[in-house]
Amino acid sequence: MPEEADISFADKLNRLFTTVRPDPSHEYSNEQVASAIREGGVPISQSYIWQLRKGRKTNPTLRHLQALAKFFGVPAAYFVDDSTRARIEEQLLALAAEQARFHEASQGSDVQLMVTRAGQLSQKYRKQVLDLLDVVYRLEQAERGLRGDDDVRNTPAHDGRRPVGRDVTPSPPG
């Protein structure tokens, strides 16, 4: 890995491409990024982004720098301030790891079926499914001996004011 001062604009931009992804299995294309930036009102081409990524262009305009930062959801300082870049990269790597775990867990056909069916339910019934899922989750954790008594989950079904798994009985539909 290059020394901190040796990290080029191309290296920083490429790190964003590899860590900020539409899904864990592939990264954004230059054209996808250029198209989204153009839709935001900033003229840019995929070939210009390619040149920036290859280091053939090394001094983007402030407007392009800001548009790239906005697309990837980072502050523009990511490209010019090493401490900001290091902090953001640490956060991005943690996020990418979490997304990869989620993606892996969601690949089972049973999980996909649950998601599909849950998506077809009204908000009222989705809340009941989430309540029931939390109860089942807690039961399994207790069986494994991993239950923590002070665990409070903050999900759409639980506002964080009551511990999950205690007196959580889905109310009957009605």
Secondary structure, 3 states (H helix, E strand, C coil): CCCHHHCCHHHHHHHHHHHCCCECCECCCHHHHHHHHHHCCCCCCHHHHHHHHHCCCCCCCHHHHHHHHHHHCCCHHHHCCHHHHHHHHHHHHHHHHHHHHHHHHCCCHHHHHHHHHHHCCCHHHHHHHHHHHHHHHHHHHHHHCCCCCCCCCEECCEECCCCCCCCCCCCCCC
